[in-house]
Amino acid sequence: MFYHLFYPLAQYHIFFNVFRYITFRAVAAFITSLLFTFFIGPKIIRILKVSRAVETINDEVPESHKTKQGTPTMGGLIILSGILLSTLLWNNLLNTNILLLLLTLLWLGGLGFLDDYLKNFLKEKEGLIPRYKLLGQVSLGLILGTALFFMPGSTDITVISVPFLKNSFICLSWLFIPFVIFMITATSNAVNLTDGLDGLAAGTISIACFGLGIMAYLKGHSVMASYLNMEFLPEAGEVAIFATSMIGTTIGFLWFNAKPAQVFMGDTGSLALGGLLALISIILKEELFFAIIGLIFIAEAGSSMLQRYYFKYTRIKFGEGKRLFKKAPIHHHFEMMNIAEEKIVLRFWIVAMLLVAIGLGTLKLR
């Protein structure tokens, strides 16, 4: 909104020219989303408490989680509000990528809200039927993949940059749309699985988003992109601004979500944030870069899949199911090893920072 209101005034006064700069709007978007999250957070938490939208702890998590019973959930509403406000204020709303990101935010946020609503208000233990949730994710992936595939542009969206090799790309061609469906579905579910400890998901998401934000800024800056031998994507700068809105909001949410958590993000937040991370990487053609910096999400989802299939395999082969991990996802495995929750979360954050450093370190190898 501010971009559309004030930038045209630059012809009358040089001050308004500042709204043209990505760096200015990115910093402003971060501050706006952070402060708004601080402001709106206590109000939404209070509403959730009054509405009794609180967490119900199941028997599949470690015993120590019983103390979290009754903590408000659906805190993803705080995250959705912060990102939405900041984006509407500071982004170029005519940018197609931003419109697709907003669609993803509202679509997956709404899907997660429906799941949380069924669990916490209607007391449906399983929430939204899994196949319906999957259908919602696949449908969004199909819409996004089709829109990006047929979107007019000077660059081929179906290619993927290879981080460790110079001038190397993987061309997906007609496989691009199924790939987008997979990315949106897999990443939103993986981030959802990561949201199991106080502050774990919010911290790792903000760190991964920082890496994607840096990449978006570099690819959207013609001089930087040329220097680093990367493809110049003129509209990527707006994606960098959107990424800073996500960072500000998730850090602001962490203020309330750090142990002992005052609120959980629930599927309302985790599904939306996962889908946004996936879409940003697709827009930037940096899916492999995202696989590096988001390795924690892959490990969380992979550990759950390995646990399930190993149990089924051993039950068929030996007549008794065995577990590969003490519990899954893998952060629960470490809990069962009597490692304090705070230490697990902090170590995951450190690993996430290391992964981002490795990912960004590959830039000079191109």
C-alpha positions in Angstrom: 0.0 0.0 0.0 2.7 2.5 1.0 4.7 1.6 -2.2 1.6 2.4 -4.4 0.7 5.6 -2.4 4.1 7.2 -1.9 6.5 6.1 -4.6 4.6 8.0 -7.3 5.2 11.2 -5.2 8.9 10.9 -5.9 8.5 13.2 -8.9 7.5 15.9 -6.4 10.0 15.3 -3.6 13.1 13.1 -3.5 12.2 11.8 0.0 9.5 9.6 -1.5 12.1 7.9 -3.7 13.1 5.8 -0.6 10.0 3.7 -1.2 11.6 2.3 -4.4 14.4 0.7 -2.5 14.1 -3.0 -1.6 16.4 -2.6 1.5 14.3 0.2 3.0 11.0 -1.7 2.5 12.5 -5.0 3.7 13.7 -3.5 7.0 10.3 -1.6 7.4 8.4 -4.9 6.7 10.5 -6.7 9.4 9.9 -4.0 12.0 6.2 -3.7 11.2 5.6 -7.4 11.4 7.6 -7.8 14.6 6.0 -4.9 16.4 2.5 -5.9 15.2 3.0 -9.4 16.5 4.0 -8.0 19.9 0.9 -5.9 19.8 -1.7 -8.5 18.6 -0.2 -11.5 20.3 -1.5 -11.0 23.8 -5.0 -10.1 22.5 -5.3 -13.3 20.4 -3.9 -15.4 23.2 -6.5 -14.0 25.5 -9.3 -14.7 23.0 -8.0 -18.3 22.5 -8.0 -18.8 26.3 -11.6 -17.5 26.7 -12.7 -19.6 23.7 -11.0 -22.7 25.3 -9.0 -23.3 22.1 -6.4 -25.2 24.1 -4.0 -28.0 23.4 -5.0 -31.6 24.1 -2.0 -33.8 24.7 -2.2 -37.3 23.2 -0.5 -40.4 24.4 2.0 -40.5 21.5 4.2 -37.8 22.9 6.7 -38.0 25.8 5.2 -37.8 29.3 6.9 -34.5 30.0 4.4 -32.9 27.5 1.5 -33.5 29.9 2.4 -30.2 31.5 1.5 -28.4 28.3 -2.1 -29.5 28.6 -4.4 -26.5 28.4 -2.0 -24.2 26.6 -3.8 -22.1 23.9 -3.3 -23.3 20.3 -4.2 -21.8 16.9 -1.6 -19.2 17.6 -1.0 -19.3 13.8 -3.6 -16.5 13.7 -0.9 -14.2 15.1 1.5 -15.3 12.4 -1.1 -14.9 9.6 -2.1 -11.5 10.8 1.5 -10.2 11.0 2.6 -11.4 7.6 -0.6 -10.2 5.9 -0.5 -6.7 7.4 3.2 -6.2 6.7 2.8 -7.4 3.1 -0.1 -5.2 2.4 1.7 -2.2 3.7 5.2 -2.6 2.1 5.0 -4.9 -0.9 4.2 -4.1 -4.5 0.8 -5.8 -4.6 0.8 -5.9 -8.4 3.7 -8.4 -8.3 2.4 -11.8 -9.4 4.7 -13.6 -7.0 3.4 -11.7 -4.0 -0.2 -12.5 -5.0 0.7 -16.2 -5.2 2.4 -16.0 -1.8 -0.7 -14.3 -0.3 -2.9 -17.1 -1.9 -0.7 -19.7 -0.2 -0.8 -17.9 3.1 -4.6 -17.7 3.1 -5.2 -21.1 1.6 -3.0 -23.2 3.9 -3.7 -20.9 6.8 -7.4 -21.5 6.3 -6.9 -25.3 5.9 -4.9 -25.4 9.1 -7.5 -23.2 10.9 -10.2 -25.7 9.8 -8.2 -28.6 11.2 -7.5 -26.8 14.5 -11.1 -25.7 14.7 -12.4 -29.2 14.4 -9.9 -30.4 17.1 -10.3 -27.6 19.6 -13.8 -26.3 19.2 -15.8 -29.3 18.0 -13.5 -31.8 19.9 -12.9 -34.0 16.8 -9.9 -35.9 18.0 -8.3 -36.3 14.6 -9.3 -32.9 13.3 -9.7 -32.6 9.6 -9.8 -36.1 7.9 -6.2 -36.6 6.5 -7.3 -37.2 2.9 -9.2 -34.0 2.9 -6.2 -32.1 4.3 -4.0 -33.8 1.6 -6.6 -32.8 -1.1 -6.4 -29.2 0.0 -2.6 -29.2 -0.2 -2.5 -31.0 -3.6 -5.2 -28.6 -5.0 -3.1 -25.6 -4.0 0.0 -27.1 -5.4 -1.8 -27.7 -8.7 -3.0 -24.1 -8.9 0.4 -22.7 -8.1 2.2 -25.0 -10.4 -0.1 -24.3 -13.3 0.0 -20.5 -12.7 3.8 -20.5 -12.6 4.2 -22.8 -15.6 2.0 -20.7 -17.8 3.0 -17.3 -16.4 4.6 -15.1 -19.1 8.1 -14.2 -18.2 11.6 -13.9 -19.5 13.0 -16.8 -17.5 12.1 -20.5 -17.4 10.5 -21.3 -14.0 10.9 -25.0 -14.6 14.7 -25.1 -14.1 16.3 -25.7 -10.8 19.7 -24.2 -9.9 22.4 -26.7 -8.7 24.2 -25.0 -5.8 27.6 -26.7 -6.0 28.1 -26.5 -9.8 28.8 -23.5 -12.0 26.1 -22.8 -14.7 24.3 -26.1 -13.9 20.6 -26.5 -14.0 18.0 -29.3 -13.8 15.2 -28.8 -16.3 11.9 -30.3 -15.1 9.8 -29.3 -18.2 6.3 -30.9 -17.9 7.3 -32.5 -14.6 7.3 -29.0 -13.0 3.6 -29.0 -12.0 3.7 -32.4 -10.2 7.0 -31.3 -8.6 5.3 -28.1 -7.2 2.5 -30.2 -5.8 5.1 -32.4 -4.1 7.0 -29.4 -2.7 4.0 -27.7 -1.3 2.5 -30.8 0.2 5.8 -32.3 1.6 7.1 -29.0 3.0 3.9 -27.9 4.7 3.6 -31.4 6.4 7.3 -31.4 7.3 7.1 -28.0 9.0 3.9 -29.2 10.8 5.9 -32.2 12.2 8.7 -29.9 13.3 6.2 -28.0 15.5 6.5 -30.3 18.5 8.6 -28.4 21.0 8.4 -24.9 22.4 10.0 -22.5 20.0 11.4 -25.3 17.7 9.4 -24.6 14.6 9.3 -20.8 14.9 13.1 -20.6 15.4 14.1 -23.0 12.6 11.5 -21.4 10.2 12.9 -17.9 10.8 16.5 -19.1 10.2 15.6 -20.9 7.0 13.6 -17.9 5.9 16.6 -15.7 6.5 18.6 -17.8 4.0 15.8 -17.6 1.4 15.5 -13.9 2.0 19.2 -13.3 1.3 19.0 -15.4 -1.8 15.9 -13.5 -3.0 17.7 -10.2 -2.5 20.8 -11.3 -4.3 18.9 -12.7 -7.3 16.8 -9.5 -7.4 19.8 -7.3 -7.5 21.3 -7.1 -11.1 24.8 -6.2 -9.9 25.0 -8.8 -7.1 23.5 -11.5 -9.3 26.0 -10.8 -12.1 28.9 -10.8 -9.6 27.9 -14.2 -8.1 27.1 -15.7 -11.5 23.5 -16.2 -10.6 20.4 -15.7 -12.7 18.9 -12.2 -12.3 15.2 -12.3 -11.4 13.8 -8.8 -11.5 10.8 -9.6 -9.3 12.8 -11.5 -6.6 13.3 -8.3 -4.6 9.6 -8.2 -3.7 10.0 -11.8 -2.4 12.9 -10.6 -0.2 10.5 -8.1 1.4 7.9 -10.8 1.9 10.6 -13.0 3.5 11.5 -10.3 6.0 7.8 -10.1 7.0 7.9 -13.8 7.7 11.1 -13.4 9.8 9.7 -10.6 11.8 6.5 -12.4 12.5 8.0 -15.7 13.5 10.5 -14.0 15.7 7.7 -12.0 17.3 5.7 -15.2 17.7 8.8 -16.8 19.4 8.4 -14.2 22.2 5.2 -16.0 23.2 6.2 -19.5 22.0 9.5 -19.9 23.8 9.5 -22.3 26.8 7.2 -22.3 28.7 5.0 -21.5 25.7 2.1 -19.2 26.2 0.6 -20.3 22.8 1.2 -22.9 20.1 1.0 -22.1 16.4 -1.0 -25.2 15.6 -1.7 -26.3 12.0 -3.0 -22.7 11.3 0.6 -21.5 11.4 2.7 -24.5 10.5 1.0 -25.5 7.3 1.0 -21.9 6.0 4.7 -21.3 6.9 5.8 -24.6 5.3 3.9 -23.8 2.1 5.4 -20.3 1.9 9.0 -21.6 2.3 8.4 -24.1 -0.4 6.9 -21.5 -2.8 9.6 -19.0 -2.2 12.3 -21.6 -3.1 10.3 -22.5 -6.3 10.0 -18.9 -7.3 13.7 -18.4 -6.9 14.5 -21.7 -8.6 16.5 -22.7 -5.5 14.7 -25.9 -4.4 18.1 -27.6 -3.9 19.4 -24.7 -1.9 16.3 -24.9 0.3 16.9 -28.7 0.7 20.2 -27.8 2.3 19.1 -25.0 4.6 15.8 -26.8 5.4 17.5 -30.2 6.2 16.0 -30.1 9.7 12.5 -30.2 8.2 13.5 -33.2 6.0 15.0 -35.0 9.0 11.8 -34.5 11.0 9.6 -35.8 8.2 12.0 -38.5 7.2 12.3 -39.8 10.8 8.5 -40.1 11.0 8.3 -42.0 7.7 11.2 -44.3 8.5 9.6 -45.1 11.9 6.3 -46.0 10.3 7.6 -48.1 7.5 10.2 -49.9 9.7 7.5 -50.8 12.2 5.3 -52.2 9.4 8.3 -54.1 7.8 9.4 -55.7 11.1 5.8 -56.6 12.0 5.4 -58.4 8.7 8.8 -60.1 8.8 9.1 -60.9 12.5 5.5 -60.8 13.6 6.2 -58.0 16.0 6.7 -54.4 15.1 10.0 -52.7 16.1 10.9 -49.0 16.3 13.9 -47.4 14.7 13.7 -44.4 17.0 12.5 -44.2 20.6 9.8 -41.8 19.3 9.2 -39.9 16.1 9.6 -37.2 14.8 13.3 -37.1 15.8 13.0 -34.3 18.3 10.9 -36.7 20.5 13.7 -39.3 20.1 16.1 -36.9 21.8 13.6 -36.1 24.5 13.4 -39.8 25.3 17.2 -39.8 25.7 16.5 -37.4 28.7 17.9 -34.3 26.9 16.2 -31.2 28.2 13.7 -29.6 25.8 15.4 -26.2 25.8 18.7 -27.9 24.9 17.2 -29.8 22.0 15.6 -26.6 20.6 18.8 -24.6 21.0 20.8 -27.3 19.3 18.4 -27.5 16.4 18.6 -23.7 16.0 22.4 -24.0 15.9 22.2 -26.7 13.3 19.8 -24.6 11.3 22.2 -21.7 11.3 25.0 -24.0 10.2 22.9 -25.2 7.3 22.1 -21.7 6.2 25.8 -20.8 6.3 26.7 -23.9 4.2 23.9 -23.1 1.8 25.1 -19.5 1.4 28.7 -20.7 1.2 27.8 -22.5 -2.0 27.2 -19.2 -3.8 30.9 -18.7 -4.6 31.1 -22.2 -6.1 28.8 -21.1 -8.8 
